[in-house]
């Protein structure tokens, strides 16, 4: 049986010429980011007591985040020139902007979301996985700025990648280049500052920082050193390391005296701490660096490829991109340089081909696995992705299409062009003409170039716009849908539309949104201020500043009576009404009344809640399984939750004490002060709780 390896989204981004993601912030925030080990969402900062010196968000944006359930996500863009950055500068929320460059591997993380435009905008397509990643207009987001984009395409320039909770410091590629000192141990600290504590068993908590449990072990920090505990609280790997990462595939990265290595679950150093960097394993291999050069090791610690390269990419189709002395080539899994480092730039292999750049030949081309240049390096750009057997190319500022043998199928005569879909590609032949049409694989005009704006085909239909004369003799765009024959199956009568998904499309008339079927039948009239994406058969809608849910049949299954409503998790959805938070079931019954200051989604059958200034956990019946007595708390993972209390000596002294509880609220860490903590580590007085 052939094992099909999942496609990495990071690889797909590279294939489309996207090498990094971006996050803008203010220079005043850099010290805090470094000290706390990376970028937290604004919600996580609030929970952990992290002060943001200059926040790029404001009350309005944070409210929108909460309405859409995005308050605990870090938002990334595909462009350095994000319009929201300039808005933040104009409003003086930030004064000295800094662009953080984020490793593409972050896009492969579980729970990462993708949105085809600003994640809180009307009609956004947002969700996890390839289904939502594929809705992003990659040809739009790679533009240097949005100024030359059509009006309908500009909003897609703000597509986002949303990372749950936290981005670690070692995923910020340029953090060492921004003028703030980064120590060897800074930021490779784990994702969450977490805690645990049994009701009134305060002395059982003595760790300064902890990680979530992963593969049965959790990283813990005490006296500036890291180790690991097991599920009964035993310190199975002593706190002797300067930093650690979570276990994955039976191994964990550890830092000692400025060098990284790998240990197994027994604490044995299977790979000694001799490397400047050690990356995650993929297909049995991990990138390592030593003295500024990169190589590959296997999980036994053997240097499969010696550290001789300036850079090594991920393996794709059995080959990995490498660079040496500013030239790029490819190696196989045993370290043979099957394609010599002779190119000035190169992209990873996809569908048998890799886009390469040869300055001497004058441009971009493509090579196959044997290194044969099947498409000559004579183009301004060759798009890495293959669409219905054709590659889009650019030459002399015009677009065309070639096949995988390098044969010109459609000459570079178009000012703008989309990739092929349903056997057709949208094209615009003349600059500033705003006359779009569709051609087939032979380059024949199938649908005349007569539309002001178009989208690609989705479920057999493409959105098109025409200019009409509206009230007061104003020119305005009206949208409809055509089929692959050019028949206008849904007339151009809408102010805005979204692509069809699972048989439905959102349409707008007079700033109100509704839903139609593929035959144009109205499922939901245009009465809502917003309609979000469907998830598990329901879509969030907003009417008169209140939110609810509709079904795909158009029924308002949850009436618009709430200030906020989140997606369902384990059968319940978080709602907010009159400043308090509770939960409803799928029938709309408020099974947990809105009495809490805040609440989070259910995980392992329990939800974290905040009552007053204290945190606890409730079950699905609303019973407080674990009383609200903690100063901080995180959700359950692998049966345990991190919780914390403050050790307050006086107004000038506050320390956070960390530990873990199980689902019964019992502490799993039970050392006493006298056994584990020397004099001077903590105050001798009782804790004030």
N, C-alpha and C positions, 0 to 999 in steps of 0.2 A: 504494500500500500504506500503510495506516494504521499508524503507529508507536505501540505501546502503551507508555506510560511506566510503569516499575515504581512500585508503591505504597511510599511512604516510611513506615517504622514510626514515625518521629517525628510524622508527620502523623496517623497512626492514634491515637497517644497523645493528641494535642491534641483529636482528635475525641471522645475519651472523657473529656475534662475533666482530663487529666494534662498539666501545663505544665512540670514539672521532674522530674528524678531526684535522689536524695539519697545522700550517703555521710557516715557519722559518723566523727569522729576526735577527738583531743584537741588543745586549743589549743597545747600544747607542740610539736605536729608542724607547725604552720603555717609557721614560718620555714623548715624543711627543704623543705616542699612548694613554697614560693615560690622558694627558692634553686635547686632542681633542676628547675624549670619545670613542675611538675604532680605528679599522683598516679601513682606506680608501684605495681605489684603487690609483695607482700612478697618474692616470689622475685626479681624484677628488682632490688629494693633490695639484696638480698643479693649479687647478681652485681655490681652497680655500686658496692658498698661504701657505700651510703647507710644511715646509722644512723637508725632510727626511735626518737625519744625515748620515746614511749609507744605501744606497739603495741596495737591493739584486739583482735588475735588472740592465741591461746595455742598451746601445743604440740599440744593435741588438735585444734583447728580447722585448724592447718597440716598436721597429719598427714592429716586428712580431705580437705583440698584436694589433697594429693599423690595420695591414693588415687583421687580422681576426676579427676585431671589438670587441676586448676583453680588450681595454685599461681602461675601467671603471668597471672592475671586480676584486675582491680580490680572489686569487687562493689558494685553500686548497688541501692538499693531504691526503691520507689514512695512511701514514706511517711517523714515526718520522725520518726514515733514508732515506730521499729523496736524490737521486743522485744530483739534482740541488743545494742542500745546500752545498755539498762537492765541487761542481764546483765553487760556489760563494766564498767559503773559499780559494780555490786554487788560484782564480783570485784576492783575497784580496778585494773583494767587501764588505765582512763582516769579522770581526776579532773575535768577541765573540758571536758565534751563540746561539740563544735562541729559543726553540720550544714552540710556543703558542698552547695550547690545546683548541679546539673550540667545543662548544656544538652542538650535532647532530641536534638540532631543526633548525639550520640555513639552513639545507638541504631542509626543508619544505617550505622555503620562496618562494613567487612568483618570477619568473624571474631567479631563480637559475638554472645554467646550469651544465650538467654532461658530462665529456669526458672520453672515454675509454683508453686514453693515454695522453701524453702531449698535451694540447689543441691547440698548434700551429704546431703540427707535420703533415706530410703528411697523408692523409687518415684517419684522426681522425673522430670518430663518436661523435658529440657534439650537444647538444640541451637540451631543458627543458623537464621535465616530466619523467614518468616511461619508455617510449619508449627508451630513451637514458640512463637512469639509469641502465636498464636491460642489456645494452651492456658492462657494466663494469665487468671485470673478478674479482669478489669478492674473489675467492679462491686464486688469485695471490696477490692482494693488502694486504691481511692479513699476508703475510709472513714477517718475521723479516728483511730480506734483499733480494736483487735480485740475489745473487750470485749462488744459487742453482736452479734458474729458467732456463728453456730452452731459447735459444737465441731468438726464436720467441715470447716468452712470456714476456721477460724482459721489452719491451716497455710498456706493459700493467700494469707494476708495478707503472708507473707514471700517472695513472688515476687521474683525478682532479674533485673537486667540485668548481664551480666558482660563487661567490656571488656578486650580483649587487651592486656597489658603496661602501658599508659600512658594517662592522660587529661591532655591539655595544660592549662596554666593558664588559657588564654583560654576553655576550656569550663567553668570553675568560675565561675558567674555572680556569686556574692557574695564572691569572694576579696578584693575591695577594701574590703569593708564589715566586716571582722573585726578591725580594729585593728592589723594588721601592715602596714608600708609595702611597697608593690609598685612597683618602678621601672618605667619605661616599657618596658624590655627584658626584665624578669623574666618567665620562664615562657612566653614565646612561643617559647622554645627548643624544638627539635624533640623528637620522641619519644624517641629513645634517645641515651644517651651511649655512643658506639661507638668502635671502634679498629681499626688494622690494622698489620701488621708482617710482614715476611718473616723466616724463620728466620735469626737472627744478623745480619740487615740492619737493626739497630735504629735507625740514624740516618735510615732512610727514613720514620720516623714522627715527625711533629712537630705534629700538630693537637691542640688541647686538647679539642675535642668534634667529633663528626661525626654526620650523619644517615644513614639507609639511602639507597641509590640509588633514585631515582624518575624515570622517563622519561629514564634515562641519565645523570642528574646527581645528585650528593650534596652536601648542605650541609656546610660545614666551618668551624670556628672557630679563629682564630689571633690572638693578641694582642688578645683581646676583640672582634674583628671577624669577621663572617661573609661567606663567599662560596660558590662552587660549583666542584667538580672534575668532570672527565669520567672515562670508564672507563679511560683510560690515565694518570690522575693529574694531568693538566694543569689548572691553576687557570684555567678558562675565564671565570669571573666573579670578579674580585678580591675579597679580604676587606676590604670597605669598609663593610659594613652592620652595624648594631647587633643585628639579628636577621633571620632568614629562615624561611620555611616551605617545605615540599617543593613541587616542581613538580606541577601538575595541569592537564590540558588545555592544556599549553604555557606556563603562567604560574605565577609564584611570588610570594608576598607578601614584601615586604622592609620593614624598619624603619630609618629614618634620622632622627636628631635628634628622636625621639619621634613621628614621623609615618609612616604606612604608605602604600605604593604597590605597584605590580606591575611585574615585569620579565619579558621573554621569555627564551628560551633563549640568545640572544646577549648578554644583559645589558642590553638597551635598556629604559629605564624607559617602558613603554607607558602607564602611569598614574603620574603624579608622586607623590612622598611628601608628600601634603598632608592625609591623612585620619587621624582618631583611631583608627578601626577599619576594616578591610576584611575581609569575610566571603568564604567560598568561593563560586565561581560555580555557579549552578543555572539550567539552561535559558537560558544566555547572559547572565544578570544576576547582580550581586553587591550585597549591602547594604553601604553605607558610612556612616560617621558623621563629622560635622564640627561642632564647637562644641555637642555634645550633641544634635544633630538628625540624623535618618537619611534616606537617599535610596537610589537605585539607579543603578549604572553598568553599561554594557555592556562587552564585552571590548576595545573600542577606547578606553575611558576616558571616553566621553560620559556626562554625567549625564542619564540618561533621566528620572529623577525627582529633583528637587532635594531637598537635605537640609532638609526642613521638618517632618518627622514625629518624634514622640517614640519611635516604634517601628515596625518593619516586619516582618511574618512571611513565611514561605515562600509561594510561589505554589501554589495548589491549585485545579484546575479553572479556570485562567486568571485567578484573582483572588487578591490578597494582602491580608491583614488589616493595617490601619494604625491608629495611635493618635495623637491630637492633643488636647492639653488635657484629658486623662482621658476622651476619647470615642473610640469605635472605629467604623471603617468599612472599605471595601474599595476597592482601586485595580486597574486592569487593567495589562497589560504596557507600555502606552505612557504610563502615569502619570495617566490620567483617574480621578478619584475617582467611580466609578460608583455607589457606595453611600456617602452622606455620613457623616462621623464624628458620629453622633448617638446611638450606643448606649453603655451603661456597661460592657459587656463583650461579647466576641464570640469565636467559635471558627471555625476554618477550614472552608471548604466541603467537603462530602462527599456524594456521590451527589445533587448538585444543591441541597443545602440547607446553611445555616449556622445554628447555635444562637446566639442573641443575648440579651442581658439589658438590659431597659429599666426602670430604677428607678421612673420616673414611672408606668409602666403596672403595676408591681407584680411583675414576675417575668421568667421566661425564655420565649422563643418561638423561631420559625424564620422565616428569610427565604429567598427564592429568588435566582437570579442577577440578577434585575431589581430586587431590593431590596424586593419585595412581602412583607409579613408574612403568610405562609400559615398560620402557627400563632401565635395571639395571645400576647403576652408576659404571660401570667397564671399561669404555672406556677411552682412552687418550683424545678423543674429540668426541662430537656428533655435527655435523653441524646443526644449528637451522632450516635452510630452508628444506622444503619437496619438493622433485623433483620426479614427476610422481609416487607418493605413496611410495617412498623410501627415507631414510635418509642416507647420507654418514657418515661413522664413521671411527675413526682411533684407532688402537690398535697395540702396539708393533711396531710403526713407519710404519705400513702398513694400507692400506685403503680397506674398504669393504662397504657393504650396508645391512641395516636391514629395516624391515617394521615397521609400527606404533605399532605393538603388541610386538615388541622386538625380533621377530624371525629373525635369521640370514639368509638372502636370498643369499647374496654373501659373502663368508668369507673374512677376512682381509688378503689378500695375495698380494695385488698390491702395488708397490712402489709409483705410482702416479695414480690418477683417477680424472675424471671430473664428474660433476653431469649428470644425465640422461636427454636426449633430443631426441625426436623422437623415444623413446623406446630403445635408445642405449646410452652407456657411454664409453668414451675413457679411456683406461687403459694402463699402462706400468708396466710390471711385475717385471723387474729387474733393479736395480740401474745402472745408467750410460750406459744402453743398447741402449737408444734412439730407442726403437722398440715399437711403439704405434699401438694399434688396438682398436676394439670396441666389447663390450659384450652386450648381451640382459639382460632382467630382471631375467633370470634363471642362469646367469653367463656363458652362452655358448659363445664361440668365434664365432662371426658372421663375423667379418672382421679381418683377421690375423694381428698379431702384427709385421708389417713390415715397418711402416712409421717412419721417423726420427722425424717429428713434425706433430701435428694435431690440429684442433680446434673443438669446438662443432658444432652440426648440426644447420643450420639456413636456413629456407625455404627449408628443405629437402635435403640440401647438406652440406658436411663438407669439409673444406680445409685440404689438406694433403701435406706433403713435403717428397721428396726422395733425397738422395745424388747422385749427378752425377759428372762425370769427365768433368771439363770445360777447358778453355784455359790454356795453360802452365801447364797442368796436375794438376790443382787445383781442390780440392773438393768443390762443391757448392750445395746449396739447390735449388731445383726446385719445384714449387707449382702447384697443380691442385685441382680438386674437385671430391669427390666420393658421390654416393647416399647411401641409407640405406642398399643396398644389397652388397655394396663394389665395385660396378662398377665404373670405372674411367670415368665419363661422360665428364670431361674436363681434358685433359692430363696434366701431370706435366711438363710444359714448361715455367712457369713464375718465375721471381726472387722474387716476393712477391705478395700477394693477400690480400683482405679484405673480410669479410663475405658478403653473399648476403643480400640485403635489397631492398624490393619492386621490386624484379626481376632482379636487377643489382648488379654486384660486380666489384670493382676496382682491376685492375691487373697491374703489373709493369714488364717491360722488359728494361734492360739497363738504369735504373734510369729514365725512362719515364713511365707515367701512362696513362691507358685507361680504358674503360668499356666493360664488356661482359654480355651477357644474360645467363640464366640458361642452355641453350643448347650449350653454348660455342661460340655463334655468336658474332663477334666483333661489338659493337655499336659505340665505339669511339676508333680509333687506339691509340697506346701508344706514344703520342706526347707531353703530358703535364708534366711539372715539378712537379705539385701538382694538385690534385683534392680533393676538400673539400666535405662535406656531402651535400645531397640534402635537400632543404627547399623550400616548395611551388613550386616544380617542377624545381628548378634551383640549380646548384652547381657551386661554385666558382672554377675557374681553373687558373693556373699560367703557363705562357710560356715566356721564355726570360725576366724574371724579371718583367713582366707586367701581370695584372690580368683582368679577365672577367668572364662571366657566360656561361654555357652550359645548354641545356635542356636535359631531359631524353632520347630524341630521338637522342642526340649527336650533335645537331645543336649549333654552337657558337652564341647564341642570342645576347650577348654583347661581342664584340671583345676584345682581350687582349691588351688594350691600356692604362690602368690606373695603377698608382702606388699602389693604395689601392681601395678596393671596399667592402662595407658592405652589409649585408642582407637587403632586402626590408622591409620598415616600412611605412604603410599607402600608399602603391603604389609607393614609391620612394626609391632609394638607394643612399647612400652617396658615392661619388667617389673623388679621389685625383689625380691630374695631375699637374706635374711641380710645386709642392709645394703648390698648392691652392686646395680648396675643393668646390665641388658643388653637384648637385643631377641629377640622370637620372631616366627616367620612364622605364617601362617594355619593351618598344620598343627600348631602348637604346638612346633615344633622351635626350640630355643634357638640361633639362627644366630649370635648375638653373645653370648658368655658374660657372666654377671653379674660383671664385674670392675671396673666404674667407680663412682666416688663419686656421679656423677650423669650424666644424659644427657637430651637433648631430641629431639623428633620430627624425622624426616627432612625436609629441605627442599632442593630441587634436587639430590636424590640423596645428600646428605651430612647427617650428624647431629653436632651439637655434643656433646662429651663432656668430663667432668672426671675427671682422674686425679691423685690427690693434691690439690694446690692449683693445678694448671695445666689449661688448656683446649686442646683440639684438635678434629679432625674425623675421623670414620670413614665408610667407604662401607658398602654393604649386605652386604658379605662380612665386615665387621668389621675390615678393614685400616685402619690409621691413615694416611689420605691426607695429613693435616697433623698433625704430631707435637704432643703436648700440651706446648707450651712457652710459652703465653700466659697472662698473669695475668687477662685478661678476654676474652670473645669473644661474638659474637652470631651468629645463624643467617644463612645466605646469602640475599641478595635480588638479583635481576637479575644473578646470577653472581658477586657479591662479598660478602665478609663483613667486618665490622668487628672488629678485634682490638686488644689493648692489652698493653703491658708497663709495669711500674712503674720509674720512674727514682728510685732510692733513694740519696740522698747520705749520710745517716746516720739515726739513729733519729728525728730531728726533721724530716726532709725526705723527702717522698715525692710524686712527681708522676706522673700518668698520661699516657702518650704514645700517641696514637691514629693509626690509619691503616687501610688496606684490603689484603686479599689476594684473589687469585682462587682457583679450585678446585684449582689445582696448588700452592697455598701461596706463590705468587710475589707480591711486593709490586707494587702498581700505582703507588705514589708513591715516586719515587727522587731527590728533591733531597738534597744534602749539607748538613751543618751550615754550612759556609762559604758556600754559595750562598744559603741561605734563612733562616738564623737568625743574628741579630746577637749580638755578645758580650753576655753577661748574660742571654740568654733561657733558656739551659740550662747546666748544669754543664759545665765543661771536661773533667772526668774521664770515663773510659770508664764505660759503664753496667755494673752488677754482674751480668751474666748470662753 
